[in-house]
Amino acid sequence: MSKLTSTIRHGVAEILPPTLFFFVILQIVANVISLLTRGSVIPLPTFFSVSVAALILGKSVLLANMLPFINRFPDKPLIWNAGWKTAIYTLVALLVRFLEHLYDYWKAGSGLTAANHKLLLDLNWPHFWAVQILLVTLIVNYCVMAELARLIGRDKLLAMFFGPVPWKSTGQAAG
């Protein structure tokens, strides 16, 4: 296998878990929003936009994990790193969600300052914070599982959940 193929395979293996996780949780959030706003005039995210957001978040997690300060507490109990990463990912999610709403107001024709002012006045803040609380809960789950996988190893964690993988236990290569 060439070095390029190996690098690509490693990159896909690294980006796949967070991307799948965020794809599932963003679909859950989109469905919750849809159920809560049925019959209202709030535009709902589409399957495609949720998929793109999951790809962006999956890549963002990879980039964030490369930052020197992301594993700030390697010698402390797991809750320290999980809490730290949850705070960082939550702030990013909050910023992205706010900017997404701001973009919707901005493309309506007003300038950026006017769009921000109108957004701050018109946004359904209880709804915004309810979705943010749901995202925080799901991000906590992701961070805890990622820290467990980092500590005990991804293969061992998967084996704990799903049992041993047949080709790894027999020493045969996967087809």
N, C-alpha and C positions, 0 to 999 in steps of 0.2 A: 504494500500500500504506500502511495507517495505521501510526502510530508503535507502537501496541499490537501489531499483527501482526508488524511488524518486530522488536520486542523479543522477542516469543515465539519467532519463527523463529531469532533469534540465540541465545537461551537454549537451545533444543533442539539447535542446531548445536554449542554448547559442551558440553552435557552428554552428547551421544550417544557421542563417542569413548571417554571414560573408562568410561561405563556399559557399553558393548559389551565393552570390554577386560576389565573386572572380571566381567562376566557369564560370559565365556568362561573366564577363569582360575579363577573360583570353581566353575564346573562341572567343570573339570579337577581341582581340589582335592577336590571332593565325590566324583568318580569314583575318585580315588586312595584316598581314605579308604574308600570302599565296597569296593574291591578288597583293601585291606589288612585290613579288619575283617570280611570275609564270614564269616558264621556266629557272630559275636560278639554281645554284647548292647548294643553301643554304638549309640545312636540315630543314624541317618544324616540329613543335611539333605535336605530335599525340594527339588524343582525350584522351587516357589513361594518358599520361604525364601531360596534362593540368588538368585532373581530380585530379591526385595526388597532383599537385601543389596547386590546390584550397583547398584541404584538409589540406595541410601543412600551407597555409596562413590562413585558418579559425582557425586552432589550434594556430597559431602564434599570431593572434589577441587576442584570449582568454588569452594566456600567457602574452602578452604585457599589456592587460587591468588589470592584477593582479599586475603589477609593481607599486611601490608607486609613481613614478614620472610621470606616464602616464597622470593622471588627474591633471596636474600641475596648472591649472588656473580655479578651480571650481567656484570662485566668480566673474569671469570676463565674458564679453560677449562670446557667443558660438564660435565666430571666433577664439578666443585665443586657446581653447582646440582643435578645429578642425584643425587649422593651425599647432599646436604642433604635434598632432597625424599624420597629413599628412606628416610632415617632417620626423618623425620617420619611418613610414611605407614606405615612398619613399626611405629613405636610406637603409632600409632592402631590398626592391625590387631591388634597384641598385646593392647592394652587391650580392644578389642571382643571378641576371641575369649575372653579371660579372663572378661569380664563375661557373655558368652553361657553359658559353663560355670557361672559362679556363679549365674545366673538359674535354670538347670536344677536346681541343688541347693536354691536358695531356694524354688522353687515346690513342692518335695517336702514342705514343711511346716515346716521348721526356720526359725529366725530368720536374719537376714543374717550375724551373727557366727558362728553355728554352721554355716551353709552354707559360709562361707569356710573355716572350719577343716576341715570334712569334704572340701571341694574340694581343699585343699592336701594332705591325706592320701591321697585316693582317686584323684586325677587320674593318668592314665597320662602321666607327664612326657616320656618319650622320644617317644611318639606326638605329644604337643602340640608339642614342639620340632621334630619332623620336618615337621609341617605348616607350622609357622612358617618353617622354612628354605625350603620350597617357595614359600610366599607371598613371602618376601624376594626370591627369585630372580625371580619373576614381576613384583614391584613394581620391581625394578631395570630390567627390560626396559621397563616402562611409562615410568618416569622418563627413561630414555635416549631413547626415541622421542619423548616429549613435549618434551624439551629440543631435540632435532634439529628437530622441527616448529616450535618457537618461533623457532629461529635461522634456518632456511632458508625457513620458511613451509609451512603445511599443504598448500597446492595443489602446490607444487614437490615436496614429499616424496611425496605421493600419485602425482604424475606419474613420479617416479623409480621407484616400486614397480610401478605398474600401467600406465604409459604415459599419454600426454596424454588428457584428457577431451575427447571430440569437440566438445561444444558450447562449450567454452572456447577451443579452438584455432581454431574457425571464427568466433568472435565472436557466435554465435547464443545466445539465452537458452534456458535449460533449460525443458522443457515440463513 
